[in-house]
Amino acid sequence: MPLSGKKILVVDDEEGIREIYREELEYHGAVVVEAAGGNQAYEVFMSDLYDAVVSDVRMPKGDGVELLERIKNSDRSAPVILISGLSDLTREDTLEKGAVELLYKPCSADDLIQCLERVT
């Protein structure tokens, strides 16, 4: 399994989206922890070690870019993949801020899995 044993933090304010990502990632062997926003995700991230973070960009309780910046300024590290629907961010913007990839909604499970395989 491509993601066997990899611990992934999935961050999205929509429970249905988190559930879809969780099911797909677990199917490919990952251990998934969920958070409903950037603020909660940062607390969760700081409490354990993660192989990667997958985060929506626009969320009411701490957006994905703020989460990325907080992670980059912390004493822990993990590759961060941002997923954007309607956003004025470009891929270059997010890479410059430290993300390893920017995917666009609707993001296919295959694209996400391939990206995670590449960065973990």
Order of alpha helices (4+ residues) and beta strands (2+ residues): beta-alpha-beta-alpha-beta-alpha-beta-alpha-beta-alpha
